[in-house]
């Protein structure tokens, strides 16, 4: 429960989705272009990419709790600074860079190591539920924050996000433990007396050298690049602004994203359950294919109520559904001991994709006055990623522990 609440109020749920609410009012207050404001999210995403490989190493070496707790403190203070001190675009960029450096520890990546320690069985189902926490945060906070921006300004909304981070900091501090052994328990699904051998944590560069020999690693990194570009970078950052281009108010646009969150909860939870039962490569093919077709359809929906509702259903079902099967493929290929540090590099690719899409979609909108090209290109790239996922080999580089 502490992990669910932590992800719900973490960087992925609050900052990623809230940024789309900030995009227009921040630009209006300071006279900054949409391209300039969206580039701040690119700075955050690049910071996450830089930090992700080291984060995986720290999670293995220090344990999730000792990494996550200080990151929440810095994350909350940075958001408070964003609300109270921002007056220049350099401050805006620097603050988001700091948020990105520590924010990834507050997402599913920060908690996935604890999940692998607490659960020997049903990992996919649990990771699916944990991924759904992102959508729950989107569903709970986004309409609230959009209304607050409309009534009190974006700075008040940033303070609310900072306060949510402070509350979760306290919850994680009191309730979270790294291992079930800390409470005298066994991991779920493990028989009494079974012992998982400890391994020396791999350094980030060592892990990259190890993974670079695997075609599966490069395919996972490539498809996760597309995942970041087609979710956080494009839709998460620009959808509300795109709706405003068609005369749809921010609060209504935020409700659309919240509606997508409802279907994301369904799709991501189901994805975790399916990952325990179906070849995850086939799931990735289905998810990226559905996402790509949804994005290609969006510009031709004319942003009507029916058209946007149809998009929200199909796109929402697989917003974060790619995470459980991607983790499952990494675990099967590299083993559950090496997978977390290697997933740090894969997550870095995700954030580079998000940064690229956030910047280029903003630049395209500034140059052409439309998001049409951005949505269509992202859609075709996602379809290509669907077929790429089927090319991932099944040969393991390291045997995973036998099922309990």
ZAKOLPA-855444 format. One line per 3 residues: for each residue x, y, z of C-alpha. Coordinates in steps of 0.2 Angstrom, whole numbers, m for minus. Example, Ala and Ser with C-alpha at 12.3 -4.5 7.8 and 13.67 -1.06 7.14 Angstrom:
% ZAKOLPA-855444
62,m22,39; 68,m5,36
% end
This chain:
% ZAKOLPA-855444
0,0,0; 14,12,4; 22,8,m13
5,11,m22; 3,28,m13; 21,33,m17
19,30,m36; 2,38,m36; 9,54,m29
26,52,m37; 35,61,m52; 26,51,m65
8,53,m59; 9,72,m53; 23,81,m63
21,72,m79; 2,75,m80; 2,92,m71
15,99,m83; 1,98,m97; m10,109,m86
5,121,m83; 10,123,m101; m2,137,m106
m3,147,m91; 15,148,m88; 18,153,m106
5,167,m104; 12,173,m88; 30,175,m94
27,177,m113; 36,161,m116; 32,151,m132
25,134,m131; 41,127,m137; 51,135,m123
39,129,m109; 38,111,m116; 57,111,m116
57,112,m97; 49,94,m97; 63,89,m109
76,95,m96; 67,84,m83; 66,69,m94
84,70,m99; 89,72,m80; 79,56,m77
88,47,m91; 105,52,m84; 99,47,m66
91,30,m71; 106,19,m73; 113,25,m56
97,24,m48; 96,5,m52; 113,3,m45
109,12,m29; 92,2,m27; 102,m14,m27
116,m7,m16; 107,3,m3; 89,m4,m4
74,5,m10; 69,14,6; 85,23,9
85,29,m9; 67,34,m10; 64,44,6
77,57,3; 72,59,m15; 54,63,m10
61,77,2; 71,85,m13; 56,82,m25
44,91,m13; 56,106,m10; 60,108,m28
41,109,m32; 39,122,m18; 54,132,m25
45,131,m42; 30,139,m35; 38,152,m25
54,157,m34; 52,155,m52; 54,172,m62
66,167,m76; 66,153,m89; 83,147,m83
76,144,m65; 61,135,m73; 73,123,m82
85,121,m68; 70,116,m56; 63,104,m68
81,96,m70; 82,94,m51; 65,86,m51
69,74,m64; 86,69,m56; 77,63,m40
59,61,m47; 62,44,m55; 65,36,m38
47,41,m34; 40,31,m49; 37,13,m52
56,10,m55; 60,15,m37; 48,2,m30
50,m12,m43; 65,m18,m34; 55,m20,m18
42,m29,m27; 54,m42,m34; 60,m44,m16
43,m46,m8; 35,m57,m21; 42,m73,m28
26,m77,m37; 13,m66,m45; 26,m52,m49
17,m47,m65; 1,m45,m57; 8,m34,m43
18,m24,m55; 2,m21,m65; m7,m15,m50
8,m4,m46; 8,3,m63; m10,7,m61
m6,19,m47; 1,31,m60; m16,31,m68
m25,33,m51; m14,48,m48; m19,55,m65
m38,52,m61; m38,59,m44; m26,74,m45
m28,81,m63; m45,88,m63; m42,95,m46
m26,104,m51; m34,110,m68; m48,118,m58
m35,126,m46; m25,133,m60; m40,140,m67
m46,148,m51; m29,152,m42; m15,150,m54
m2,137,m58; 9,142,m43; m5,137,m31
m6,120,m40; 12,117,m39; 11,120,m20
m2,107,m19; 9,94,m28; 23,99,m16
11,95,m1; 6,78,m8; 25,74,m10
27,78,9; 12,67,14; 19,52,4
36,56,12; 29,53,29; 19,37,23
35,29,16; 45,34,30; 34,25,43
27,10,33; 39,5,19; 52,m9,22
64,m16,9; 62,m34,13; 49,m45,21
63,m52,32; 63,m35,41; 46,m40,48
50,m58,50; 40,m63,35; 44,m74,19
42,m67,1; 25,m71,m6; 26,m88,m15
42,m94,m7; 42,m110,2; 50,m111,20
69,m113,19; 71,m107,1; 85,m94,0
89,m83,m14; 108,m80,m16; 114,m63,m14
124,m56,m29; 136,m41,m30; 127,m26,m37
133,m21,m54; 140,m4,m58; 130,6,m71
144,5,m84; 148,m13,m81; 129,m17,m83
129,m8,m99; 144,m17,m106; 135,m33,m101
119,m29,m109; 126,m21,m125; 130,m39,m131
111,m43,m131; 100,m39,m145; 85,m40,m133
92,m26,m123; 93,m14,m138; 76,m19,m144
69,m16,m127; 78,1,m126; 71,5,m143
53,1,m140; 54,10,m123; 61,25,m132
45,25,m142; 34,22,m126; 41,38,m118
39,48,m134; 21,42,m137; 15,44,m119
24,57,m107; 33,67,m121; 18,69,m133
1,66,m124; 6,69,m107; 14,86,m111
4,92,m126; m14,85,m126; m22,98,m115
m13,112,m126; m19,103,m142; m37,103,m135
m36,121,m131; m32,124,m150; m49,117,m153
m57,128,m141; m59,115,m127; m56,123,m109
m42,116,m98; m53,109,m85; m63,99,m99
m46,93,m106; m40,88,m89; m56,78,m87
m52,69,m104; m35,64,m97; m43,58,m81
m55,48,m91; m40,40,m99; m34,36,m82
m49,26,m78; m46,15,m93; m27,15,m89
m31,7,m72; m41,m6,m81; m28,m9,m95
m13,m9,m84; m20,m20,m70; m25,m32,m83
m8,m31,m92; 0,m37,m76; m12,m52,m74
m9,m56,m93; 10,m55,m91; 10,m69,m79
1,m80,m92; 5,m74,m110; 21,m72,m119
25,m54,m115; 32,m51,m132; 15,m53,m139
7,m42,m127; 20,m28,m132; 15,m31,m150
m3,m28,m146; 0,m13,m134; 11,m3,m146
0,m7,m161; m16,m1,m152; m7,14,m146
0,18,m164; m17,16,m172; m25,27,m158
m12,41,m161; m15,41,m180; m34,42,m177
m33,57,m165; m30,71,m177; m44,65,m188
m56,64,m173; m59,83,m175; m58,84,m156
m77,81,m155; m84,74,m139; m87,57,m147
m70,57,m156; m60,61,m140; m70,49,m130
m66,35,m142; m48,40,m142; m47,41,m123
m54,23,m121; m42,14,m133; m27,25,m129
m30,24,m111; m31,5,m110; m12,4,m114
m5,20,m108; 6,11,m95; 2,m7,m100
19,m9,m108; 28,m8,m91; 24,m26,m84
28,m35,m100; 44,m25,m103; 50,m29,m85
45,m47,m88; 56,m49,m104; 70,m41,m94
68,m53,m80; 68,m68,m91; 82,m62,m102
94,m56,m88; 88,m64,m72; 79,m55,m58
95,m50,m50; 103,m41,m65; 87,m35,m72
84,m20,m61; 101,m11,m65; 98,m15,m83
81,m8,m83; 88,8,m77; 97,9,m94
81,4,m103; 71,18,m93; 84,30,m98
79,27,m116; 61,30,m111; 65,47,m104
76,52,m119; 61,47,m130; 50,58,m119
61,73,m120; 63,72,m139; 44,71,m141
41,85,m129; 53,97,m138; 49,92,m156
30,92,m154; 32,110,m146; 43,115,m160
32,108,m173; 17,117,m165; 26,134,m165
32,132,m183; 16,125,m191; 2,130,m179
m3,112,m178; 0,95,m169; m6,85,m184
12,79,m189; 17,75,m172; 3,64,m168
3,55,m185; 22,52,m185; 21,45,m167
8,34,m172; 17,26,m186; 33,24,m175
23,15,m162; 16,3,m175; 34,0,m180
39,m4,m162; 25,m17,m161; 33,m27,m174
50,m24,m167; 44,m31,m150; 41,m48,m159
60,m49,m163; 65,m51,m145; 74,m67,m143
69,m79,m129; 86,m86,m124; 91,m81,m106
108,m75,m102; 105,m79,m84; 93,m92,m77
80,m86,m66; 76,m94,m50; 64,m109,m51
46,m105,m47; 41,m108,m29
% end
